[in-house]
Amino acid sequence: MAVFTFEEIDRRFGDVPEDTEAKMRAKAVLAERQAAWDSLDERLGYSRAKQAEEEAFSLRDGRLNDLFVKPAYSVAGVAAKLHAVLAMGDDSPGDEFPWPQIRAAMTDLLNLSSRPSSI
């Protein structure tokens, strides 16, 4: 049986009196393994690194959202958006391709091309 919390153990065993000893052993094993994980995690810093990674991705996503909700006012601005899309693809090869961002860049290009030329 695979469980990850004491609540899961309680649900699996229920309140059957003849299962009380097995339930207590399962809880002891889980507590022992959790303590070993916590000790290793503290030494290696996995949870701290994971938290820092999540914060960095959240910050990146916020910045990218800021970039794509604002219209570009030049070809260089559109190029910057497309460069960001390509960089996103390089950083996240397993993720779904960023179609909304490409559509935003295409809208900007169409809007720029429909304006009267300033030449």
HELIX and SHEET records of a PDB file:
HELIX    1   1 PHE A    6  PHE A   13  1                                   8    
HELIX    2   2 PRO A   17  ASP A   19  5                                   3    
HELIX    3   3 THR A   20  LEU A   44  1                                  25    
HELIX    4   4 TYR A   46  VAL A   69  1                                  24    
HELIX    5   5 VAL A   75  ASP A   91  1                                  17    
HELIX    6   6 TRP A   99  SER A  114  1                                  16    
END                                                                             
